[in-house]
Amino acid sequence: MDPDFWHQRWRRGEIGWHLPHPNPHLERYWHRLPVTPGDRVFVPLCGKTHDLMWLHRQGHPVVGVELSPLAVSQFFMEQRLRPEEQARPPFRCFRAADIELLCGDFFELTRQRLGRVQAVWDRAALIAMPPELRPRYARHLLQVVPPGTPVLLATMEYPQVEMAGPPFSVAETEVHELFGDAYRLERLHAEDILSQQPRFQERGLTHLVEKVYRLLPKGEAQTVASPRD
């Protein structure tokens, strides 16, 4: 999508995807990834999400990539953090409290620029991509993270003909097409949330299903589910 689209959304404050709290699916399912405190987590297209601070409170260094300078500045301001700023072309790097945000285009990110990460949380990136960009997004994500990096992925499913994205509908079959060669996928959650989402009802949706997937490298043993799953 045209970067100007996202810049305009942030300038106008049209950020209906932003939650005023950490994402409940992150809180509920993060422990299902094979990560420990100290592992560095990548959050693509992070905006100013509270998920960054939640992950930090779990003991994780966090790195996010975000196109909008407004989103980056608002994150640090709202979290009352004073970041150090450094030019790392083609990105501007902002760092505070072991949280690093790279301001720039995700598709210009390299593995060297990202640095080593041990996990990925994608709640807003894949569903922000129109269908023609999603294969490119998935390929690029797999290029910049180390092979086998576990991923917690949240998506939405709805009749795409009923609403123009973003957020876009991403079918479970497509998730398997995008990531199935590299990962073993497990659906952890599926719930129709339309009754809780008046703004999507107003846009004419007849159903809206949130899904959460765990992506683990093929061959990794299945972990035992905790009682809180």
LUMKOLNU-984805 format. One record per residue: x negated, y, z of N, C-alpha, C, O in turn; residue in one letter; residue number from 1; chain. Coordinates in Angstrom, 3 decimals. Layout:
BEGIN
X,Y,Z,X,Y,Z,X,Y,Z,X,Y,Z,A,NUM,A
...
***
This chain:
BEGIN
-0.841,-1.190,0.000,0.000,0.000,0.000,-0.877,1.240,0.000,-2.033,1.205,0.421,M,1,A
-0.311,2.328,-0.475,-1.031,3.588,-0.524,-1.345,4.043,0.898,-0.438,4.131,1.725,D,2,A
-2.620,4.335,1.202,-2.956,4.813,2.550,-2.153,6.038,2.965,-1.874,6.220,4.150,P,3,A
-1.777,6.887,1.999,-1.002,8.085,2.335,0.327,7.728,2.987,0.840,8.490,3.807,D,4,A
0.885,6.580,2.631,2.141,6.145,3.243,1.986,6.055,4.751,2.833,6.542,5.500,F,5,A
0.890,5.424,5.199,0.676,5.240,6.634,0.271,6.547,7.305,0.685,6.816,8.432,W,6,A
-0.527,7.358,6.629,-0.890,8.658,7.205,0.365,9.505,7.435,0.491,10.162,8.468,H,7,A
1.283,9.489,6.478,2.517,10.261,6.627,3.380,9.722,7.753,3.983,10.495,8.498,Q,8,A
3.443,8.405,7.886,4.245,7.832,8.973,3.722,8.296,10.327,4.505,8.629,11.216,R,9,A
2.406,8.319,10.486,1.837,8.761,11.755,2.037,10.257,11.957,2.333,10.690,13.071,W,10,A
1.884,11.046,10.916,2.084,12.494,11.056,3.519,12.818,11.436,3.768,13.750,12.200,R,11,A
4.460,12.050,10.905,5.879,12.296,11.183,6.352,11.603,12.457,7.493,11.793,12.878,R,12,A
5.499,10.818,13.061,5.901,10.079,14.253,6.853,8.947,13.955,7.587,8.508,14.840,G,13,A
6.855,8.459,12.713,7.744,7.364,12.317,7.021,6.036,12.550,6.572,5.379,11.611,E,14,A
6.925,5.666,13.812,6.135,4.486,14.192,7.010,3.544,15.026,6.689,3.200,16.164,I,15,A
8.120,3.145,14.414,9.072,2.286,15.117,8.506,0.945,15.532,9.070,0.274,16.397,G,16,A
7.387,0.542,14.921,6.762,-0.737,15.280,6.001,-0.658,16.600,5.684,-1.686,17.198,W,17,A
5.705,0.572,17.059,4.892,0.723,18.273,5.726,0.423,19.510,6.828,0.949,19.667,H,18,A
5.200,-0.418,20.381,5.875,-0.755,21.630,5.298,0.070,22.773,4.097,0.338,22.790,L,19,A
6.135,0.479,23.733,5.640,1.259,24.873,5.020,0.395,25.967,4.807,0.857,27.088,P,20,A
4.736,-0.849,25.637,4.192,-1.812,26.601,3.464,-2.892,25.808,3.615,-2.963,24.589,H,21,A
2.680,-3.731,26.474,2.033,-4.836,25.755,3.064,-5.767,25.126,4.170,-5.923,25.643,P,22,A
2.698,-6.371,24.024,3.607,-7.271,23.334,3.895,-8.503,24.199,2.961,-9.164,24.654,N,23,A
5.172,-8.820,24.433,5.499,-9.967,25.290,4.946,-11.294,24.770,4.599,-12.171,25.560,P,24,A
4.863,-11.445,23.450,4.324,-12.694,22.906,2.834,-12.823,23.203,2.337,-13.922,23.448,H,25,A
2.134,-11.711,23.179,0.719,-11.735,23.556,0.575,-12.171,25.010,-0.248,-13.028,25.332,L,26,A
1.378,-11.577,25.877,1.305,-11.915,27.300,1.664,-13.386,27.542,1.075,-14.041,28.402,E,27,A
2.620,-13.890,26.787,3.100,-15.254,27.033,2.181,-16.316,26.449,2.005,-17.379,27.045,R,28,A
1.592,-16.038,25.286,0.904,-17.097,24.552,-0.604,-16.932,24.434,-1.270,-17.810,23.885,Y,29,A
-1.158,-15.844,24.928,-2.598,-15.647,24.763,-3.396,-16.793,25.376,-4.430,-17.195,24.841,W,30,A
-2.915,-17.312,26.492,-3.652,-18.388,27.160,-3.702,-19.665,26.332,-4.437,-20.590,26.678,H,31,A
-2.937,-19.737,25.248,-2.945,-20.921,24.393,-4.122,-20.936,23.417,-4.343,-21.931,22.725,R,32,A
-4.879,-19.835,23.360,-6.090,-19.836,22.549,-7.278,-20.272,23.400,-7.302,-20.012,24.603,L,33,A
-8.259,-20.928,22.796,-9.446,-21.370,23.540,-10.437,-20.224,23.731,-11.523,-20.221,23.152,P,34,A
-10.043,-19.258,24.549,-10.896,-18.101,24.822,-11.076,-17.957,26.327,-10.260,-18.441,27.111,V,35,A
-12.147,-17.292,26.715,-12.433,-17.034,28.116,-12.802,-15.570,28.276,-13.181,-14.924,27.299,T,36,A
-12.698,-15.027,29.494,-13.129,-13.647,29.715,-14.550,-13.440,29.211,-15.429,-14.279,29.409,P,37,A
-14.750,-12.319,28.562,-16.038,-12.031,27.943,-16.037,-12.248,26.445,-16.871,-11.685,25.736,G,38,A
-15.097,-13.071,25.946,-14.977,-13.262,24.504,-14.414,-11.992,23.859,-13.461,-11.396,24.361,D,39,A
-15.012,-11.595,22.755,-14.624,-10.360,22.065,-13.463,-10.649,21.116,-13.486,-11.630,20.372,R,40,A
-12.446,-9.781,21.150,-11.202,-10.001,20.414,-11.034,-8.923,19.346,-11.255,-7.741,19.606,V,41,A
-10.644,-9.340,18.154,-10.400,-8.436,17.031,-8.902,-8.237,16.849,-8.140,-9.202,16.795,F,42,A
-8.481,-6.959,16.753,-7.080,-6.610,16.519,-7.009,-5.775,15.242,-7.260,-4.571,15.289,V,43,A
-6.672,-6.383,14.100,-6.599,-5.618,12.850,-5.350,-4.754,12.792,-4.295,-5.131,13.302,P,44,A
-5.483,-3.572,12.153,-4.390,-2.608,12.015,-3.736,-2.365,13.375,-2.533,-2.557,13.553,L,45,A
-4.554,-1.943,14.314,-4.154,-1.939,15.723,-3.269,-0.772,16.124,-2.584,-0.852,17.144,C,46,A
-3.259,0.328,15.341,-2.506,1.492,15.784,-2.997,1.962,17.139,-4.201,2.010,17.394,G,47,A
-2.051,2.309,18.008,-2.399,2.707,19.376,-1.806,1.716,20.384,-1.438,2.087,21.498,K,48,A
-1.723,0.472,19.975,-1.033,-0.543,20.760,-1.572,-0.682,22.182,-2.775,-0.581,22.427,T,49,A
-0.652,-0.914,23.101,-1.018,-1.206,24.490,-1.670,-2.582,24.617,-2.236,-2.912,25.659,H,50,A
-1.589,-3.380,23.556,-2.222,-4.698,23.584,-3.726,-4.592,23.789,-4.338,-5.480,24.382,D,51,A
-4.325,-3.511,23.301,-5.771,-3.333,23.456,-6.153,-3.280,24.931,-7.107,-3.929,25.358,L,52,A
-5.399,-2.501,25.702,-5.691,-2.392,27.131,-5.347,-3.680,27.864,-6.034,-4.067,28.809,M,53,A
-4.277,-4.347,27.423,-3.921,-5.615,28.073,-5.045,-6.627,27.890,-5.442,-7.293,28.847,W,54,A
-5.556,-6.746,26.679,-6.661,-7.671,26.431,-7.892,-7.279,27.238,-8.603,-8.137,27.762,L,55,A
-8.134,-5.985,27.331,-9.271,-5.501,28.123,-9.109,-5.905,29.590,-10.082,-6.287,30.240,H,56,A
-7.892,-5.821,30.104,-7.648,-6.196,31.507,-7.821,-7.697,31.731,-8.046,-8.137,32.858,R,57,A
-7.717,-8.476,30.667,-7.971,-9.921,30.795,-9.460,-10.241,30.746,-9.851,-11.405,30.827,Q,58,A
-10.286,-9.217,30.614,-11.726,-9.412,30.617,-12.369,-9.480,29.251,-13.521,-9.895,29.126,G,59,A
-11.629,-9.073,28.210,-12.148,-9.166,26.847,-12.661,-7.821,26.335,-11.942,-6.826,26.422,H,60,A
-13.873,-7.763,25.807,-14.226,-6.642,24.940,-13.306,-6.705,23.715,-12.993,-7.787,23.219,P,61,A
-12.881,-5.540,23.241,-11.893,-5.494,22.163,-12.397,-4.592,21.046,-12.977,-3.536,21.299,V,62,A
-12.169,-5.021,19.805,-12.465,-4.178,18.649,-11.231,-4.157,17.754,-10.674,-5.200,17.412,V,63,A
-10.816,-2.949,17.385,-9.677,-2.796,16.492,-10.072,-2.014,15.258,-11.029,-1.240,15.279,G,64,A
-9.335,-2.218,14.192,-9.494,-1.419,12.978,-8.173,-0.720,12.708,-7.111,-1.343,12.724,V,65,A
-8.251,0.583,12.461,-7.049,1.380,12.251,-7.327,2.465,11.217,-8.343,3.157,11.281,E,66,A
-6.413,2.601,10.267,-6.575,3.572,9.185,-6.361,5.008,9.649,-7.046,5.918,9.181,L,67,A
-5.420,5.219,10.562,-4.996,6.570,10.924,-5.847,7.181,12.033,-5.913,6.620,13.127,S,68,A
-6.500,8.317,11.778,-7.212,9.013,12.855,-6.276,9.457,13.973,-6.677,9.506,15.135,P,69,A
-5.027,9.782,13.626,-4.062,10.178,14.655,-3.802,9.036,15.628,-3.747,9.249,16.840,L,70,A
-3.642,7.837,15.108,-3.404,6.681,15.974,-4.570,6.462,16.917,-4.379,6.185,18.101,A,71,A
-5.780,6.587,16.388,-6.974,6.377,17.213,-7.055,7.423,18.312,-7.275,7.085,19.475,V,72,A
-6.881,8.691,17.956,-6.988,9.754,18.961,-5.880,9.641,19.995,-6.112,9.881,21.180,S,73,A
-4.666,9.274,19.558,-3.560,9.138,20.501,-3.792,7.974,21.458,-3.431,8.057,22.632,Q,74,A
-4.389,6.894,20.970,-4.662,5.771,21.869,-5.541,6.212,23.027,-5.196,5.994,24.188,F,75,A
-6.671,6.829,22.721,-7.594,7.197,23.790,-6.997,8.279,24.691,-7.210,8.259,25.903,F,76,A
-6.261,9.211,24.117,-5.637,10.253,24.922,-4.603,9.652,25.874,-4.588,9.984,27.060,M,77,A
-3.744,8.776,25.367,-2.689,8.203,26.199,-3.239,7.258,27.256,-2.627,7.078,28.308,E,78,A
-4.381,6.657,26.984,-5.008,5.772,27.970,-5.982,6.524,28.874,-6.629,5.927,29.735,Q,79,A
-6.079,7.825,28.673,-6.946,8.700,29.479,-8.397,8.230,29.441,-9.082,8.154,30.461,R,80,A
-8.828,7.923,28.241,-10.209,7.510,28.010,-10.905,8.545,27.135,-10.297,9.124,26.234,L,81,A
-12.176,8.766,27.408,-12.973,9.680,26.595,-13.976,8.865,25.782,-15.003,8.435,26.310,R,82,A
-13.685,8.655,24.520,-14.561,7.784,23.734,-15.810,8.501,23.243,-15.811,9.712,23.022,P,83,A
-16.853,7.733,23.082,-18.018,8.205,22.344,-17.741,7.973,20.865,-17.232,6.923,20.473,E,84,A
-18.081,8.961,20.052,-17.808,8.869,18.619,-19.111,8.762,17.845,-20.093,9.437,18.152,E,85,A
-19.101,7.904,16.841,-20.297,7.698,16.033,-19.890,7.414,14.595,-18.945,6.667,14.344,Q,86,A
-20.608,8.013,13.657,-20.353,7.750,12.241,-21.031,6.452,11.834,-22.239,6.285,12.002,A,87,A
-20.227,5.531,11.293,-20.758,4.290,10.732,-20.087,4.079,9.380,-19.233,3.206,9.228,R,88,A
-20.484,4.892,8.396,-19.800,4.885,7.097,-19.580,3.466,6.568,-20.478,2.627,6.643,P,89,A
-18.377,3.199,6.032,-17.288,4.141,5.772,-16.328,4.321,6.947,-15.194,4.754,6.746,P,90,A
-16.751,4.001,8.155,-15.889,4.108,9.331,-16.397,5.176,10.284,-17.569,5.552,10.267,F,91,A
-15.472,5.655,11.121,-15.830,6.399,12.321,-15.574,5.466,13.495,-14.495,4.885,13.612,R,92,A
-16.561,5.326,14.356,-16.474,4.395,15.475,-16.221,5.163,16.765,-16.925,6.126,17.069,C,93,A
-15.214,4.733,17.523,-14.868,5.333,18.809,-14.934,4.230,19.860,-14.346,3.162,19.688,F,94,A
-15.655,4.496,20.951,-15.854,3.452,21.952,-15.694,4.019,23.357,-16.236,5.075,23.683,R,95,A
-14.941,3.301,24.179,-14.794,3.638,25.594,-14.317,2.395,26.325,-13.481,1.648,25.817,A,96,A
-14.854,2.177,27.522,-14.399,1.084,28.398,-14.415,-0.266,27.698,-13.511,-1.078,27.894,A,97,A
-15.438,-0.514,26.883,-15.579,-1.782,26.167,-14.469,-2.004,25.151,-14.189,-3.138,24.761,D,98,A
-13.833,-0.906,24.723,-12.864,-0.948,23.629,-13.435,-0.122,22.491,-13.765,1.051,22.667,I,99,A
-13.551,-0.737,21.323,-14.125,-0.073,20.158,-13.087,-0.033,19.048,-12.540,-1.067,18.662,E,100,A
-12.817,1.164,18.535,-11.904,1.304,17.410,-12.673,1.823,16.209,-13.373,2.832,16.296,L,101,A
-12.541,1.132,15.096,-13.142,1.537,13.837,-12.054,2.187,12.998,-11.086,1.533,12.610,L,102,A
-12.213,3.462,12.722,-11.206,4.210,11.975,-11.575,4.172,10.498,-12.586,4.740,10.085,C,103,A
-10.746,3.499,9.710,-11.009,3.369,8.292,-10.178,2.251,7.687,-9.255,1.734,8.316,G,104,A
-10.516,1.888,6.462,-9.765,0.917,5.676,-10.204,-0.508,6.017,-11.376,-0.856,5.880,D,105,A
-9.261,-1.314,6.457,-9.553,-2.711,6.791,-10.287,-3.423,5.665,-11.184,-4.226,5.921,F,106,A
-9.917,-3.137,4.422,-10.502,-3.850,3.293,-11.942,-3.430,3.005,-12.608,-4.044,2.171,F,107,A
-12.425,-2.400,3.680,-13.830,-2.016,3.564,-14.671,-2.574,4.714,-15.877,-2.339,4.783,E,108,A
-14.026,-3.308,5.606,-14.731,-3.891,6.739,-15.592,-5.065,6.286,-15.186,-5.854,5.432,L,109,A
-16.779,-5.171,6.865,-17.658,-6.310,6.613,-17.885,-7.067,7.923,-17.624,-6.545,9.007,T,110,A
-18.369,-8.291,7.806,-18.666,-9.068,9.014,-19.748,-8.383,9.838,-19.698,-8.392,11.068,R,111,A
-20.720,-7.794,9.164,-21.786,-7.097,9.880,-21.242,-5.896,10.640,-21.622,-5.663,11.788,Q,112,A
-20.349,-5.127,10.003,-19.786,-3.947,10.659,-18.882,-4.341,11.819,-18.878,-3.674,12.853,R,113,A
-18.122,-5.412,11.661,-17.227,-5.854,12.732,-18.012,-6.381,13.920,-17.650,-6.114,15.066,L,114,A
-19.070,-7.119,13.669,-19.778,-7.782,14.748,-19.100,-9.094,15.105,-18.034,-9.419,14.581,G,115,A
-19.716,-9.828,15.984,-19.199,-11.157,16.322,-17.951,-11.049,17.195,-17.920,-10.301,18.173,R,116,A
-16.934,-11.802,16.825,-15.708,-11.890,17.622,-15.390,-13.361,17.849,-15.798,-14.233,17.082,V,117,A
-14.647,-13.614,18.928,-14.294,-14.994,19.278,-12.803,-15.297,19.113,-12.389,-16.448,19.258,Q,118,A
-11.992,-14.274,18.810,-10.554,-14.500,18.639,-9.945,-13.311,17.913,-10.521,-12.224,17.865,A,119,A
-8.753,-13.547,17.344,-8.002,-12.511,16.629,-6.574,-12.494,17.150,-5.964,-13.542,17.361,V,120,A
-6.051,-11.291,17.353,-4.626,-11.101,17.652,-4.041,-10.244,16.534,-4.407,-9.079,16.383,W,121,A
-3.124,-10.829,15.746,-2.484,-10.124,14.633,-0.993,-10.076,14.884,-0.273,-11.054,14.684,D,122,A
-0.555,-8.923,15.326,0.868,-8.710,15.523,1.435,-7.756,14.473,2.630,-7.801,14.185,R,123,A
0.591,-6.891,13.896,1.099,-5.825,13.037,0.435,-5.756,11.673,0.816,-4.923,10.852,A,124,A
-0.541,-6.601,11.410,-1.294,-6.468,10.156,-0.645,-7.242,9.011,-0.309,-6.655,7.982,A,125,A
-0.465,-8.548,9.178,0.084,-9.342,8.079,1.466,-8.846,7.673,1.763,-8.759,6.482,L,126,A
2.313,-8.520,8.644,3.674,-8.088,8.309,3.720,-6.666,7.769,4.764,-6.221,7.292,I,127,A
2.602,-5.946,7.837,2.537,-4.616,7.226,2.205,-4.685,5.747,2.327,-3.690,5.033,A,128,A
1.783,-5.858,5.281,1.326,-6.015,3.903,2.467,-6.473,2.995,3.175,-7.422,3.331,M,129,A
2.657,-5.812,1.850,3.612,-6.325,0.869,3.117,-7.651,0.308,1.939,-7.979,0.446,P,130,A
4.001,-8.417,-0.322,3.619,-9.767,-0.764,2.361,-9.822,-1.611,1.561,-10.747,-1.473,P,131,A
2.178,-8.839,-2.489,1.022,-8.898,-3.388,-0.298,-8.664,-2.674,-1.351,-9.016,-3.205,E,132,A
-0.266,-8.072,-1.472,-1.497,-7.800,-0.728,-1.826,-8.871,0.307,-2.957,-8.945,0.787,L,133,A
-0.848,-9.697,0.652,-1.081,-10.635,1.750,-2.170,-11.667,1.458,-2.957,-11.967,2.356,R,134,A
-2.254,-12.223,0.249,-3.387,-13.135,-0.007,-4.735,-12.435,0.140,-5.685,-13.015,0.664,P,135,A
-4.815,-11.197,-0.321,-6.070,-10.453,-0.182,-6.386,-10.212,1.286,-7.536,-10.332,1.708,R,136,A
-5.355,-9.868,2.066,-5.567,-9.648,3.499,-6.102,-10.917,4.163,-7.083,-10.868,4.905,Y,137,A
-5.458,-12.045,3.894,-5.873,-13.298,4.534,-7.298,-13.663,4.138,-8.092,-14.069,4.986,A,138,A
-7.627,-13.521,2.856,-8.990,-13.834,2.413,-10.008,-12.938,3.099,-11.068,-13.396,3.526,R,139,A
-9.673,-11.645,3.201,-10.639,-10.717,3.784,-10.811,-10.971,5.279,-11.925,-10.905,5.797,H,140,A
-9.718,-11.260,5.965,-9.818,-11.579,7.389,-10.754,-12.762,7.600,-11.601,-12.739,8.493,L,141,A
-10.600,-13.792,6.780,-11.444,-14.977,6.930,-12.891,-14.706,6.548,-13.791,-15.431,6.972,L,142,A
-13.121,-13.672,5.754,-14.489,-13.310,5.383,-15.216,-12.557,6.492,-16.434,-12.674,6.628,Q,143,A
-14.473,-11.783,7.286,-15.144,-10.908,8.253,-15.262,-11.523,9.640,-16.068,-11.056,10.444,V,144,A
-14.481,-12.556,9.944,-14.616,-13.213,11.246,-15.409,-14.506,11.061,-15.403,-15.078,9.971,V,145,A
-16.086,-14.972,12.102,-16.829,-16.229,11.986,-15.902,-17.390,11.632,-14.744,-17.394,12.051,P,146,A
-16.378,-18.367,10.875,-15.544,-19.520,10.521,-14.956,-20.187,11.762,-15.651,-20.420,12.751,P,147,A
-13.665,-20.488,11.686,-13.009,-21.184,12.785,-12.564,-20.303,13.930,-12.111,-20.817,14.953,G,148,A
-12.679,-18.983,13.791,-12.234,-18.089,14.865,-10.740,-18.281,15.108,-9.958,-18.127,14.170,T,149,A
-10.310,-18.610,16.327,-8.885,-18.833,16.579,-8.080,-17.546,16.449,-8.565,-16.454,16.744,P,150,A
-6.843,-17.704,16.002,-5.965,-16.564,15.737,-4.624,-16.793,16.416,-4.065,-17.887,16.348,V,151,A
-4.108,-15.754,17.072,-2.717,-15.727,17.509,-2.004,-14.748,16.583,-2.366,-13.574,16.513,L,152,A
-0.993,-15.235,15.877,-0.340,-14.480,14.804,1.147,-14.358,15.071,1.816,-15.354,15.348,L,153,A
1.671,-13.138,14.989,3.106,-12.896,15.119,3.659,-12.418,13.781,3.060,-11.570,13.120,A,154,A
4.806,-12.969,13.388,5.433,-12.589,12.125,6.921,-12.341,12.328,7.471,-12.576,13.404,T,155,A
7.555,-11.861,11.263,9.003,-11.707,11.214,9.524,-12.418,9.975,8.854,-12.470,8.943,M,156,A
10.722,-12.961,10.091,11.410,-13.534,8.936,12.825,-12.982,8.880,13.557,-13.001,9.869,E,157,A
13.197,-12.489,7.701,14.546,-11.994,7.445,14.759,-12.036,5.931,13.789,-12.190,5.189,Y,158,A
15.999,-11.904,5.452,16.218,-11.874,4.004,15.609,-10.592,3.416,16.121,-9.496,3.643,P,159,A
14.527,-10.737,2.670,13.817,-9.559,2.174,14.698,-8.688,1.291,14.475,-7.481,1.202,Q,160,A
15.698,-9.280,0.633,16.587,-8.494,-0.232,17.457,-7.536,0.574,18.013,-6.587,0.022,V,161,A
17.578,-7.784,1.887,18.439,-6.933,2.709,17.738,-5.679,3.210,18.398,-4.739,3.652,E,162,A
16.416,-5.652,3.148,15.678,-4.500,3.671,14.320,-4.419,2.993,13.635,-5.427,2.819,M,163,A
13.946,-3.212,2.618,12.598,-2.999,2.095,11.652,-2.812,3.273,11.913,-2.007,4.167,A,164,A
10.555,-3.556,3.268,9.573,-3.380,4.338,8.767,-2.122,4.123,8.993,-1.395,3.156,G,165,A
7.826,-1.857,5.016,7.445,-2.663,6.167,8.366,-2.432,7.359,9.065,-1.420,7.412,P,166,A
8.376,-3.372,8.331,7.654,-4.644,8.313,8.267,-5.594,7.289,9.474,-5.570,7.046,P,167,A
7.421,-6.427,6.695,7.859,-7.358,5.674,8.138,-8.733,6.281,7.561,-9.128,7.295,F,168,A
9.039,-9.433,5.620,9.315,-10.815,5.997,8.193,-11.711,5.487,7.794,-11.619,4.326,S,169,A
7.690,-12.576,6.358,6.647,-13.532,5.976,7.130,-14.925,6.374,7.214,-15.249,7.559,V,170,A
7.442,-15.734,5.385,7.983,-17.069,5.647,6.913,-17.994,6.215,5.719,-17.815,5.975,A,171,A
7.368,-18.978,6.967,6.440,-19.946,7.554,5.663,-20.697,6.481,4.486,-21.009,6.664,E,172,A
6.321,-20.987,5.359,5.608,-21.657,4.266,4.459,-20.798,3.752,3.403,-21.321,3.397,T,173,A
4.660,-19.485,3.712,3.590,-18.609,3.239,2.434,-18.564,4.232,1.273,-18.515,3.825,E,174,A
2.733,-18.579,5.514,1.660,-18.610,6.515,0.780,-19.832,6.286,-0.445,-19.748,6.368,V,175,A
1.409,-20.964,5.999,0.635,-22.180,5.721,-0.170,-22.034,4.428,-1.309,-22.493,4.350,H,176,A
0.419,-21.397,3.418,-0.304,-21.194,2.158,-1.519,-20.293,2.356,-2.572,-20.526,1.763,E,177,A
-1.373,-19.269,3.186,-2.446,-18.297,3.380,-3.583,-18.849,4.237,-4.755,-18.575,3.976,L,178,A
-3.233,-19.618,5.250,-4.234,-20.011,6.244,-4.437,-21.515,6.384,-5.333,-21.955,7.105,F,179,A
-3.614,-22.306,5.701,-3.635,-23.745,5.923,-4.910,-24.445,5.505,-5.221,-25.516,6.026,G,180,A
-5.657,-23.866,4.576,-6.913,-24.503,4.174,-7.975,-24.403,5.266,-8.833,-25.277,5.393,D,181,A
-7.909,-23.336,6.047,-8.939,-23.096,7.063,-8.507,-23.505,8.463,-9.347,-23.757,9.326,A,182,A
-7.192,-23.572,8.692,-6.703,-23.757,10.053,-5.637,-24.834,10.133,-4.958,-25.155,9.158,Y,183,A
-5.521,-25.375,11.330,-4.356,-26.157,11.717,-3.394,-25.202,12.409,-3.743,-24.565,13.403,R,184,A
-2.185,-25.109,11.877,-1.213,-24.143,12.377,-0.199,-24.814,13.294,0.269,-25.922,13.029,L,185,A
0.124,-24.124,14.366,1.160,-24.591,15.286,2.091,-23.425,15.590,1.654,-22.371,16.053,E,186,A
3.376,-23.625,15.326,4.349,-22.595,15.686,4.654,-22.719,17.170,5.088,-23.770,17.642,R,187,A
4.424,-21.634,17.898,4.647,-21.615,19.341,6.008,-21.049,19.716,6.524,-21.324,20.799,L,188,A
6.592,-20.255,18.815,7.794,-19.511,19.198,8.591,-19.169,17.950,8.016,-18.843,16.912,H,189,A
9.911,-19.243,18.049,10.816,-18.772,17.005,12.110,-18.342,17.673,12.724,-19.117,18.406,A,190,A
12.523,-17.113,17.423,13.715,-16.579,18.088,14.350,-15.505,17.218,13.669,-14.605,16.726,E,191,A
15.669,-15.610,17.034,16.405,-14.561,16.331,16.647,-13.411,17.302,17.343,-13.568,18.305,D,192,A
16.067,-12.258,16.994,16.122,-11.114,17.909,17.009,-9.993,17.382,16.985,-8.887,17.921,I,193,A
17.793,-10.258,16.337,18.555,-9.177,15.716,19.484,-8.486,16.709,19.651,-7.268,16.652,L,194,A
20.088,-9.248,17.615,21.024,-8.650,18.573,20.344,-7.652,19.499,21.007,-6.814,20.108,S,195,A
19.010,-7.743,19.605,18.250,-6.830,20.464,17.665,-5.651,19.688,16.969,-4.817,20.266,Q,196,A
17.941,-5.572,18.384,17.285,-4.599,17.516,18.312,-3.784,16.730,18.541,-4.061,15.552,Q,197,A
18.937,-2.780,17.364,19.946,-1.974,16.660,19.421,-1.314,15.395,20.160,-1.175,14.421,P,198,A
18.151,-0.904,15.394,17.647,-0.199,14.207,17.599,-1.118,12.992,17.757,-0.658,11.861,R,199,A
17.384,-2.406,13.214,17.394,-3.338,12.088,18.822,-3.730,11.714,19.099,-4.011,10.548,F,200,A
19.719,-3.751,12.678,21.127,-3.962,12.356,21.632,-2.836,11.465,22.370,-3.070,10.508,Q,201,A
21.224,-1.601,11.792,21.645,-0.442,11.003,21.108,-0.489,9.583,21.691,0.104,8.674,E,202,A
19.999,-1.192,9.389,19.422,-1.307,8.049,20.014,-2.477,7.267,19.600,-2.750,6.141,R,203,A
20.982,-3.163,7.866,21.741,-4.165,7.130,21.278,-5.595,7.252,21.749,-6.452,6.505,G,204,A
20.365,-5.886,8.174,19.897,-7.262,8.304,20.976,-8.150,8.914,21.739,-7.721,9.780,L,205,A
21.025,-9.393,8.445,21.957,-10.377,8.995,21.277,-11.331,9.967,21.948,-11.956,10.788,T,206,A
19.967,-11.449,9.887,19.205,-12.150,10.920,17.759,-11.686,10.866,17.275,-11.213,9.838,H,207,A
17.081,-11.833,11.998,15.692,-11.388,12.130,15.005,-12.310,13.134,15.272,-12.246,14.335,L,208,A
14.133,-13.152,12.637,13.483,-14.154,13.479,12.027,-13.771,13.694,11.277,-13.575,12.737,V,209,A
11.635,-13.667,14.955,10.229,-13.495,15.299,9.603,-14.875,15.487,10.181,-15.757,16.123,E,210,A
8.408,-15.040,14.920,7.677,-16.290,15.100,6.258,-15.989,15.555,5.675,-14.962,15.206,K,211,A
5.723,-16.904,16.337,4.346,-16.793,16.811,3.634,-18.098,16.474,4.149,-19.188,16.722,V,212,A
2.446,-17.964,15.909,1.659,-19.126,15.508,0.300,-19.108,16.192,-0.290,-18.057,16.442,Y,213,A
-0.166,-20.304,16.481,-1.546,-20.486,16.916,-2.315,-21.124,15.767,-1.925,-22.172,15.252,R,214,A
-3.408,-20.486,15.370,-4.252,-20.987,14.297,-5.578,-21.429,14.894,-6.340,-20.618,15.420,L,215,A
-5.842,-22.727,14.807,-7.087,-23.290,15.319,-7.821,-23.987,14.186,-7.190,-24.492,13.258,L,216,A
-9.155,-24.020,14.251,-9.899,-24.704,13.192,-9.513,-26.170,13.113,-9.281,-26.819,14.133,P,217,A
-9.446,-26.679,11.906,-9.074,-28.074,11.721,-10.078,-28.978,12.420,-11.288,-28.758,12.363,K,218,A
-9.547,-30.001,13.081,-10.409,-30.931,13.792,-10.539,-30.621,15.261,-11.023,-31.455,16.027,G,219,A
-10.106,-29.410,15.686,-10.181,-29.085,17.109,-9.069,-29.797,17.845,-7.935,-29.858,17.369,E,220,A
-9.389,-30.325,18.985,-8.425,-31.122,19.745,-7.269,-30.262,20.223,-7.441,-29.087,20.546,A,221,A
-6.088,-30.866,20.262,-4.907,-30.208,20.795,-5.081,-29.981,22.294,-5.451,-30.896,23.029,Q,222,A
-4.810,-28.756,22.738,-4.911,-28.470,24.158,-3.592,-28.776,24.842,-2.531,-28.747,24.219,T,223,A
-3.670,-29.064,26.108,-2.469,-29.376,26.873,-1.737,-28.091,27.193,-2.341,-27.121,27.651,V,224,A
-0.427,-28.082,26.951,0.369,-26.895,27.227,0.492,-26.685,28.719,0.622,-27.635,29.491,A,225,A
0.448,-25.433,29.108,0.598,-25.078,30.508,2.072,-25.044,30.877,2.914,-24.889,29.992,S,226,A
2.413,-25.184,32.160,3.814,-25.146,32.569,4.498,-23.838,32.222,5.726,-23.802,32.144,P,227,A
3.745,-22.749,32.009,4.403,-21.486,31.716,4.704,-21.324,30.232,5.221,-20.276,29.845,R,228,A
4.408,-22.308,29.378,4.719,-22.198,27.950,6.224,-22.221,27.743,6.692,-22.139,26.607,D,229,A
***
